[in-house]
Amino acid sequence: MPKSPPNHSSRFGSAHAERRPRGGEPARYDRQRLRQELASRMEDLRLRAAAADEAARSLADGCDLDAADAGSRRAAVADERRRADEAREQLGRVQAARCRLDDGTFGRCVSCGTFIDPERMSAVPYTELCVSCSRGAEGGGR
């Protein structure tokens, strides 16, 4: 009896109808489900960025009683700004993934054009690089 492929679910759900066939063919994606998952992720990231921005503004408007308070507040403001920047950066990656989904290039490495392993896409559906290119980018100081 043939063995069925494993179910590769992530917190983004089971986005793949099947595993990638051999020979470099693309995996088949449930485009509607992916579109919904990416839209949900985008909304979450927008809310996180806005909340961090608001927290930074609120902290910046506070009153300092002494130099230690001022230093602690500056550090907290910087931390909230970093959180907001990270959320906006990730939002940009998710938006780019949604564009790739719309233009038919979703699941292909933006650097070398090969198909990205479906397990990698399931784990991080907004990834844009295959493992090989990702390693090269990390080694190149990206």
Disulfide bonds with the S-S distance in Angstrom:
none
